[in-house]
Amino acid sequence: MPMTNPKPRKNMGQLRPGAKSSEKRMSEMLRVDHAGEYGATRIYQGQLAVLSKRGTRQASAETIRHMEAQEQVHLETFNRILNERQVRPTALTPIWHVAGFALGATTALMGEKAAMACTAAVEDVIDEHYQNQLDEIGEDETDLKATIAKFRDEEIEHHDIAIEQGAEQTPGYRILSNAIKAGTRLAIRLSEKV
């Protein structure tokens, strides 16, 4: 159930004078999308590692497994696309391996609602990120646009599930959410370049 995002979007489909080549920009986009999906799988793996040992409600664990499975499909798709287009993954993958798991485990240690708050925060940023890419990618990339649009819809679904599961009831939700969003935005910027 995709929700509309009322934030105005800047159309970046046309390159400005002095802008990077579209091939270089496309490599950055694919690199960061791959990194993001990798990080998402690690967040959910960290959450499941903790929550499965804490007697978490079966429904919560199944919800997280469902979201992790979708992220795994996203990751496999970007693995394939990177290989086809000969785009290198981010050199920060080892950091995202540890950081993603640690974020998932830490929020899960805070409780099921905090784990959902993590999901809501990350997916809110990814919704915006994917929409910006959809606005930027040219019409010559219809297959890629369709893939990103589908993945964006699934990320929005994850966000909405997290909210329904009580993410906003987490003590200190605003602070936690804003910190996770800031970290996610930083990871996006770094993964594009490094």
C-alpha positions, 0 to 999 in steps of 0.5 A: 500500500504505497503512500504518497510523499507530499514533499516536492521533488526536484526533477534531476533528469537533465544534466546541468552544465558541469554535472558528472557524466550520466555513466559516472552518476549511474555507477554512483546510484547503483553502488549506493543502492547495492550498499543500502540493500546490503546494510538493510539485510544486516540490520534485519539479521542483527534484529533477528539474532537478538529477538529470536533469543528473547522470546519475541512474539512469533508474529514480530519475528515473522514480520522481520523475516518477511522484510529481510527476505524482500531485502535479500531479493533487492540485494541479489538484484543489485548484485546482478546489476552491478556485475552486468554493468561492471560497477564496483561495490562500495569499499565501505562494505566491511563497515556496513557489514558490522554497522548494519548488524550492530544497529539492528542488534542494538535497537532489538535489545531496546525492544520490539518497538525500537526495532520497528522504530529503526525500520521506520526511520531507515525506510523513510530515508530510503523512500525519499532516496529511491524517489529522488533516483526515479526523478533523476534516471532518464527514460532510457532506463525503463527496466531499472526505473521499474525495479527501483519503483518496485523496491521503493513500494516494498520499502514503503510497505516496511515503513508502514508495517513498522508504524503499525507495529508501534514504532512511534511508541518507542521511548525517545522515538523522535531522538532515535528516529532522527539519529538513525535517519542522519546516519542513513543519509550519511551512509548514502553519501559515503557509499556513492563516492567511496 
